[in-house]
Amino acid sequence: MPTIDYSERIPNNVNLSEDRRLQRALENWQPRFADWWSEMGPDGFQESSVYLRTAIDVNQKGWAHFDHVRMPDYRWGIFLSEQDQDRTIGFGENKGEPVWQDVPGEFRTDLRRLIVVQGDTEPASVEQQRLLGHSAPSLYDLRNLFQVNVEEGRHLWAMVYLLHRYFGRDGREEADAMLERHSGDPDKPRILGAFNEVTPDWLSFFMFTYFTDRDGKYQLGALRESAFDPLSRTCDFMLKEEAHHMFVGASGIGRVVQRTAELMNEHGTEDVAPHGGVNLDTLQRYINFHYSVSLDLFGSERSTNAANYYAAGLKGRFDEAAYNDDHVLTDHEARYLTVADGAIVEQSMAARALVNNELRSEYTVDCEKGLRRWNRTLAEQGIDVELRLPHVGFHRQVGAFRDHHVSPDGLLVVDDEWAAAEGLWLPSDDERAHVGSLMQPVLEPNKVAGWIAPPSQGINAKAVDYDYVRL
């Protein structure tokens, strides 16, 4: 596996120069990407010098270089993790056979669809977050936003490479379409609903990077198991970058929790809104919303498509090798929650059909870790309140609970009860307006907005007050 070549017009470690036709096609797409970034990328900061990390290798250690760079000059590229010559298919009907280096004809449509859906999420999040720089709570946070943005842009490049390299004209058309759809566009929206939601404030951004980017972790992890080796290796490297996005969310929410606790103790009240803070019940409602919206990204619990993808070896479970079963699942059953006869019940069915449900369950366990950390912060501040994830059936638009109202505690409620309590369970317009009112930019060195605690440490061993963004 060659190292990343930054002397190329498109940095890569896939020997792009050896395929002149592919190189020309991608170089033709490159200015379209640049136009999209200029129009739909971070607004108002394109000339700022940002302390960004850039991949210089695909190995586990020492793969990132940090330096100040203008975002339009960021070297987006195509990077696959190192190839394992002995890798075999780890699950499904073809388990144990050599992985594929090319797309089998019978799976062409399904693989293209998987790549397009994943790829469409990457520019969508950049579009959702494009105005957030104007209300950043600190230069540290502003830099983290831009790091997330440029890496989402690179993840788009990762999927576009696969489409161009392996899917011919269809792939090129799909790559073009990713720049034509826009988040929230009434005529050409993004494919998945969560990526058409607005991200109007930094609390929403932290929730998005904690919950929705964590869905991305599990989707990429499932695709990393794919028998199509270029897709697997692409997702493996993307996961290295995705970890930072989730850190931004986890640490950001943690700092909001800390500051709220400090304000509660300082003023002796649970209502810190008049003192420029975010109330804990507001935080809980934001958690309820973003967690439930992110659950829908996993699709329906019972899925014929997911079963077929698993059987074919296209998309597995997260960390497939860790499961103590035969990884074929023809004779296995699993359990899931659904609604039957007016009650929430647990039922069994073929495990293959519940692969989405399994992936989502692992995601929930992962989400709980952050809440335990935030609750420890509250306990250390002497505050006897715990933040919780709502029931898996709460506020769902996809799957078994789509046509039912479920309370955060897991009780089925009728329409009138839901209408009466919705404002207690989901952020109200007034709450969103209050959070919005807090979004005043703090872009002076060594300062941070009053609604969030300062970070505990800087980036890449730099001080917290380092000039991460040179305005």
C-alpha positions in Angstrom: 0.0 0.0 0.0 1.6 3.3 -1.1 1.6 6.3 1.3 -0.6 9.3 0.5 0.8 11.3 -2.3 0.2 15.0 -1.7 2.0 16.1 -4.9 -1.0 15.0 -6.9 -3.8 17.3 -7.8 -6.1 14.9 -6.0 -4.1 13.5 -3.0 -4.5 9.7 -2.8 -3.0 6.4 -1.9 -4.8 4.3 -4.7 -2.4 4.9 -7.5 -4.8 7.2 -9.2 -2.2 8.4 -11.8 -2.1 4.8 -13.2 -5.8 5.1 -14.3 -5.8 8.2 -16.5 -9.5 7.9 -17.4 -10.6 7.7 -13.8 -8.2 10.5 -12.9 -9.7 12.8 -15.6 -13.2 12.0 -14.5 -12.4 12.9 -10.9 -10.5 16.0 -11.9 -13.6 17.0 -13.8 -15.7 16.5 -10.6 -13.2 18.4 -8.5 -14.2 22.0 -9.5 -17.9 21.1 -9.0 -17.0 20.1 -5.5 -15.1 23.4 -5.0 -18.1 25.3 -6.2 -20.4 23.4 -3.8 -18.0 24.1 -0.9 -17.9 27.8 -1.7 -21.7 28.0 -2.0 -22.8 25.5 0.7 -19.8 25.1 3.0 -19.0 27.2 6.2 -20.3 30.7 5.6 -18.1 33.7 6.2 -14.8 32.0 7.2 -13.4 30.8 3.9 -10.4 33.2 4.2 -9.7 32.4 7.8 -6.6 30.3 8.7 -7.7 27.3 10.7 -5.6 24.8 12.7 -6.7 21.6 10.9 -5.4 18.1 10.9 -4.8 16.4 7.6 -4.2 12.7 7.0 -0.6 11.9 6.0 -0.8 8.2 6.4 -3.4 5.5 6.9 -1.6 3.5 9.7 -3.1 3.4 13.1 -0.3 5.7 14.6 1.0 9.0 13.4 -1.5 9.5 10.6 -2.3 13.1 11.1 -0.5 16.4 10.4 -1.7 19.7 12.1 -1.2 23.1 10.6 -3.0 26.4 9.9 -4.7 26.3 6.5 -7.6 28.0 4.7 -10.4 25.6 4.3 -10.7 26.0 0.5 -7.0 25.0 0.4 -7.6 21.8 2.5 -6.2 18.8 0.6 -9.2 16.6 0.3 -8.3 13.2 -1.1 -8.9 9.5 -1.5 -7.5 7.3 1.2 -8.1 3.6 1.8 -6.7 1.7 4.7 -4.0 -0.9 4.1 -5.1 -4.0 2.2 -5.1 -7.4 3.9 -4.2 -9.9 1.2 -5.6 -12.8 3.2 -8.9 -11.2 4.1 -12.0 -13.4 3.6 -15.7 -12.7 3.8 -16.7 -12.8 7.4 -20.4 -13.4 7.2 -23.4 -14.5 5.0 -23.8 -17.1 2.4 -20.2 -16.6 1.0 -18.5 -16.7 4.4 -14.9 -17.8 4.2 -14.5 -17.0 0.5 -11.9 -14.4 -0.7 -13.3 -10.8 -0.5 -14.1 -9.1 -3.8 -11.9 -6.5 -5.4 -14.5 -5.7 -8.0 -18.3 -5.4 -7.9 -20.1 -8.7 -8.7 -22.8 -8.0 -11.3 -25.6 -9.4 -9.2 -24.9 -7.0 -6.4 -24.1 -3.9 -8.4 -27.4 -2.1 -7.7 -27.5 -2.9 -4.0 -23.9 -1.8 -3.5 -24.4 1.4 -5.4 -27.4 2.2 -3.3 -25.5 1.6 0.0 -22.7 3.8 -1.2 -25.0 6.6 -2.4 -27.0 6.7 0.8 -23.9 6.8 3.0 -22.2 9.4 0.7 -25.3 11.6 0.7 -25.1 12.1 4.4 -21.6 13.6 4.3 -22.3 16.9 2.4 -25.7 17.1 4.0 -24.2 17.7 7.5 -21.9 20.4 6.1 -24.9 22.2 4.7 -26.8 21.8 7.9 -24.0 23.4 9.9 -22.9 26.1 7.4 -24.0 29.1 9.5 -22.9 28.0 12.9 -19.5 29.8 12.7 -21.3 33.1 13.3 -22.4 32.0 16.8 -19.4 30.0 17.9 -18.9 29.9 21.7 -15.1 30.0 21.4 -12.3 29.8 18.9 -11.6 26.3 20.1 -15.2 25.3 19.2 -15.0 27.2 15.9 -12.0 25.2 14.9 -13.7 21.9 15.9 -16.7 22.8 13.7 -14.5 23.4 10.7 -12.5 20.2 11.4 -15.7 18.2 11.3 -16.8 20.1 8.1 -13.6 19.4 6.1 -13.6 15.7 7.1 -17.2 15.3 6.1 -16.1 16.8 2.7 -13.3 14.2 2.5 -15.8 11.4 3.3 -17.8 12.6 0.4 -14.7 12.2 -1.8 -14.3 8.7 -0.4 -17.7 7.6 -1.6 -17.4 9.5 -4.9 -14.2 7.7 -5.7 -15.9 4.3 -5.3 -18.8 5.5 -7.5 -16.4 6.7 -10.2 -14.0 3.8 -10.0 -16.5 0.9 -9.9 -19.9 2.0 -11.3 -19.2 3.7 -14.6 -21.7 6.2 -15.9 -24.3 5.4 -13.3 -21.7 6.1 -10.6 -20.6 9.4 -12.2 -24.3 10.5 -12.3 -24.8 9.6 -8.7 -21.7 11.5 -7.7 -23.0 14.6 -9.5 -26.4 14.2 -7.8 -24.8 14.4 -4.4 -23.9 18.0 -5.2 -27.3 18.8 -6.6 -29.3 17.6 -3.6 -29.3 20.0 -0.6 -30.3 19.6 3.0 -33.9 20.8 3.5 -34.4 21.6 -0.2 -38.1 21.2 -0.9 -37.4 20.0 -4.5 -34.1 18.1 -4.1 -33.8 17.1 -0.4 -31.2 14.8 1.1 -32.1 11.1 1.1 -32.4 10.6 4.8 -34.8 12.6 6.9 -32.4 13.5 9.7 -30.2 15.2 7.2 -32.9 17.6 6.2 -33.4 18.9 9.8 -32.0 22.3 10.6 -29.0 22.7 12.9 -29.7 26.3 14.1 -27.6 26.4 17.3 -24.6 24.9 18.9 -26.6 22.8 21.4 -28.2 21.1 18.3 -24.7 20.8 16.7 -23.3 19.0 19.8 -26.4 16.7 19.9 -26.0 16.0 16.2 -22.3 15.1 16.5 -23.0 13.0 19.5 -26.1 11.1 18.4 -26.3 11.4 14.6 -22.5 11.0 13.9 -22.6 8.0 16.2 -25.2 6.5 13.9 -22.6 7.2 11.2 -20.0 5.2 13.2 -22.3 2.2 13.3 -23.3 2.4 9.6 -19.6 2.7 8.6 -18.7 -0.1 11.0 -21.3 -2.4 9.3 -20.0 -1.4 5.9 -16.4 -2.0 7.0 -17.4 -5.7 7.2 -18.4 -5.7 3.5 -17.2 -8.4 1.2 -16.5 -5.6 -1.3 -13.0 -4.9 -0.1 -12.5 -1.3 -1.4 -15.7 -0.3 0.4 -14.5 -2.0 3.6 -11.1 -0.3 3.4 -12.6 3.1 2.7 -14.9 2.9 5.7 -12.1 1.7 7.9 -10.2 4.9 7.4 -13.3 7.0 7.6 -13.9 5.6 11.1 -10.6 7.0 12.3 -11.8 10.5 11.4 -15.3 9.9 12.6 -14.1 9.5 16.2 -13.2 13.2 16.4 -16.8 14.1 15.4 -18.3 12.1 18.3 -15.7 13.6 20.7 -16.9 17.1 19.7 -20.4 16.1 20.6 -19.6 14.2 23.8 -17.3 16.9 25.2 -19.6 19.7 24.0 -22.6 18.4 25.8 -20.5 17.5 28.8 -19.3 21.2 29.0 -22.9 22.4 28.8 -23.9 20.1 31.6 -21.0 21.3 33.7 -21.9 24.9 33.2 -25.5 24.4 33.9 -24.6 22.7 37.2 -22.3 25.5 38.1 -25.1 28.1 37.5 -27.6 26.0 39.4 -25.3 26.0 42.5 -24.2 29.6 42.1 -27.8 30.9 42.0 -29.5 28.3 44.0 -32.2 27.5 41.4 -33.1 24.9 38.8 -34.1 27.6 36.4 -30.8 29.0 35.0 -32.3 30.4 31.9 -32.5 34.0 33.3 -28.8 33.6 34.2 -27.8 32.8 30.7 -27.7 29.0 31.0 -29.5 25.9 29.6 -31.9 24.2 32.0 -31.5 20.5 32.6 -35.0 19.8 31.4 -34.2 21.6 28.2 -31.2 19.4 27.8 -33.3 16.3 28.3 -35.8 17.4 25.7 -33.0 18.0 23.2 -31.6 14.5 24.0 -35.1 13.0 23.4 -35.4 14.7 20.0 -31.9 14.0 18.6 -31.7 10.4 19.9 -35.1 9.5 18.5 -34.4 11.1 15.1 -31.1 9.3 14.9 -32.8 5.9 15.7 -34.8 6.3 12.6 -31.6 6.3 10.5 -31.2 2.6 11.2 -34.3 1.8 9.3 -37.1 -0.6 10.2 -36.4 -3.2 12.9 -37.6 -5.9 10.5 -36.0 -5.5 7.1 -35.9 -7.8 4.1 -33.2 -5.5 2.5 -31.0 -5.8 5.6 -31.4 -9.5 5.6 -30.5 -9.7 1.9 -27.5 -7.5 2.4 -26.3 -9.7 5.2 -26.8 -12.9 3.3 -24.9 -11.5 0.3 -22.0 -10.2 2.4 -22.6 -6.6 1.5 -23.2 -5.2 5.0 -22.7 -6.9 8.3 -23.0 -6.1 12.0 -20.7 -3.7 13.9 -17.6 -5.7 14.8 -19.0 -8.8 13.2 -16.1 -11.1 14.5 -17.1 -10.3 18.1 -20.4 -12.2 17.8 -20.4 -15.7 19.1 -22.5 -17.3 16.4 -22.0 -18.9 13.0 -22.1 -15.5 11.2 -24.6 -17.0 8.7 -27.8 -16.7 10.8 -29.9 -19.2 8.8 -31.0 -21.1 11.9 -30.9 -18.2 14.5 -33.7 -16.1 15.9 -33.5 -12.8 17.7 -36.0 -10.7 19.7 -37.3 -7.2 19.1 -39.9 -4.8 20.5 -43.1 -4.1 18.6 -46.7 -3.1 19.3 -49.4 -5.9 19.2 -52.9 -5.9 20.7 -52.5 -2.4 22.1 -49.3 -3.2 24.1 -45.5 -3.0 23.6 -44.4 -6.6 23.5 -41.2 -8.6 22.6 -41.4 -11.0 19.7 -39.0 -13.3 18.0 -38.2 -13.8 14.3 -35.3 -14.8 12.1 -32.1 -13.1 13.1 -31.2 -12.0 9.6 -34.3 -9.9 9.3 -33.4 -8.1 12.5 -29.9 -7.0 11.6 -30.9 -3.3 11.7 -32.4 -3.8 15.1 -29.1 -5.4 16.3 -27.1 -2.5 15.0 -29.4 0.0 16.6 -29.2 -1.9 20.0 -25.4 -1.7 19.9 -25.8 2.0 19.2 -28.0 2.6 22.2 -25.5 0.9 24.5 -22.8 3.2 23.1 -25.0 6.3 23.6 -25.6 5.4 27.2 -21.9 5.8 28.0 -22.0 9.5 27.4 -25.1 9.9 29.6 -23.3 8.2 32.5 -20.4 10.6 32.2 -22.7 13.6 32.2 -24.6 12.3 35.1 -21.4 11.8 37.1 -20.7 15.5 36.5 -24.1 16.4 37.9 -23.5 14.1 40.9 -20.1 15.6 41.6 -21.8 19.0 41.7 -24.3 17.7 44.2 -27.3 17.8 41.8 -29.7 14.9 42.2 -30.9 14.7 38.6 -30.1 12.2 35.9 -30.3 12.6 32.1 -31.8 9.6 30.3 -32.3 8.2 26.9 -36.0 7.9 26.1 -37.7 4.6 25.2 -36.7 3.2 21.8 -40.4 3.7 20.7 -40.5 7.4 21.5 -41.1 9.9 18.7 -40.4 7.4 15.9 -41.2 7.9 12.3 -39.7 4.7 11.0 -40.2 1.1 12.0 -42.5 -0.8 14.5 -43.5 2.3 16.5 -44.1 4.6 13.5 -47.9 4.7 13.8 -47.9 4.8 17.7 -47.3 7.4 20.3 -44.9 6.2 23.1 -43.9 8.2 26.1 -40.2 8.6 27.0 -40.9 6.1 29.8 -42.2 3.5 27.3 -45.9 3.8 27.8 -48.3 3.8 24.8 -50.4 6.9 24.8 -53.4 8.0 22.7 -53.4 11.1 20.4 -54.9 13.5 23.0 -52.4 12.4 25.6 -49.5 12.9 23.2 -50.7 16.3 22.2 -51.0 17.4 25.8 -47.6 16.2 26.8 -45.5 16.7 23.7 -44.2 20.0 25.0 -42.9 18.2 28.1 -41.0 15.7 26.0 -39.7 17.6 23.0 -38.1 21.1 22.8 -40.7 23.8 22.5 -40.5 26.9 20.3 -39.8 29.0 23.4 -37.0 26.7 24.5 -35.4 26.8 21.0 -35.8 30.6 21.0 -34.0 30.8 24.4 -31.2 28.5 23.2 -31.0 30.7 20.1 -30.7 33.8 22.2 -27.6 32.4 23.9 -25.8 31.9 20.6 -23.8 35.1 20.7 -20.3 34.7 19.1 -17.3 34.7 21.4 -14.3 34.9 19.0 -11.7 36.6 21.3 -8.7 34.5 22.4 -9.0 32.8 25.8 -12.7 33.6 26.1 -15.8 31.3 26.1 -19.6 31.9 26.1 -21.3 31.9 29.4 -23.6 29.0 28.7 -20.8 26.4 28.2 -17.8 25.6 30.3 -14.3 26.0 28.9 -12.6 22.9 27.4 -10.4 21.0 29.8 -7.6 20.7 27.3 -6.5 22.0 23.9 -5.9 20.3 20.6 -2.8 18.4 19.7 -1.1 19.4 23.0 -1.8 23.1 22.3 -3.1 25.4 25.0 -6.8 26.0 25.3 -6.2 29.7 24.4 -4.2 28.9 21.3 -5.2 30.8 18.1 -7.0 27.8 16.6 -8.7 30.1 14.1 -6.9 33.2 12.8 -9.7 35.6 11.7 
